[in-house]
């Protein structure tokens, strides 16, 4: 149901904002993410601080320190 957020009547959010995958934010987008090609439209894609493998995180920081995205299922 969260995919309706792509529709103009419900906000017309960009594809990268409502993808189905949950992924870490603050670091480079992994090519295994669903519809990876749309991430080039995300403002974070070209941010040098977020474009490396570790991005804003230190190696081994643990999942408690990693911020994760929300997917279309999470809008429910």
C-alpha positions in Angstrom: 0.0 0.0 0.0 2.9 2.4 0.6 3.6 2.4 -3.1 0.6 4.7 -3.5 2.9 7.4 -2.3 4.4 7.5 -5.8 1.0 8.6 -7.1 0.5 12.3 -7.6 -2.7 12.3 -5.5 -0.8 10.9 -2.5 2.4 13.0 -2.5 4.2 11.9 -5.7 7.2 10.9 -3.8 10.2 9.8 -5.9 10.9 6.0 -6.4 14.0 6.0 -4.1 11.8 7.3 -1.2 9.4 4.4 -1.3 11.5 1.4 -2.4 10.7 -1.9 -0.8 14.2 -2.6 0.5 15.4 -1.5 3.9 19.0 -0.3 3.7 21.5 1.7 5.7 21.5 5.4 5.1 24.6 7.6 5.5 26.8 5.5 3.3 27.0 4.4 -0.4 23.8 2.7 -1.8 24.5 -0.9 -2.5 23.8 -2.1 -6.0 21.7 -5.0 -4.6 19.0 -2.6 -3.5 15.8 -3.0 -5.5 15.7 -0.4 -8.4 19.2 0.7 -7.6 19.2 2.9 -10.7 16.7 5.3 -9.1 19.1 6.1 -6.2 21.0 8.5 -8.5 18.0 10.8 -8.0 18.4 10.8 -4.2 20.3 13.9 -3.0 22.5 11.7 -0.7 23.8 9.9 -3.8 26.2 12.7 -4.7 27.1 13.7 -1.1 30.8 12.9 -0.7 30.2 12.2 3.0 27.7 9.4 2.2 29.3 8.0 -1.0 31.9 5.7 0.6 31.4 2.1 1.8 31.3 3.2 5.5 30.0 6.7 5.0 29.3 8.3 8.4 30.1 5.1 10.3 33.3 3.6 11.6 34.1 0.1 10.6 32.7 -2.3 13.2 30.4 0.3 14.9 27.6 -2.3 15.2 24.0 -2.2 14.0 22.8 -0.3 17.0 24.7 2.7 15.5 23.4 2.4 11.9 20.4 4.4 10.7 18.1 2.4 8.4 15.7 3.6 5.7 12.0 3.1 5.7 10.4 1.1 2.8 6.9 1.3 1.4 5.8 -1.4 3.9 6.9 0.7 6.8 4.6 3.5 6.0 1.7 1.4 7.1 
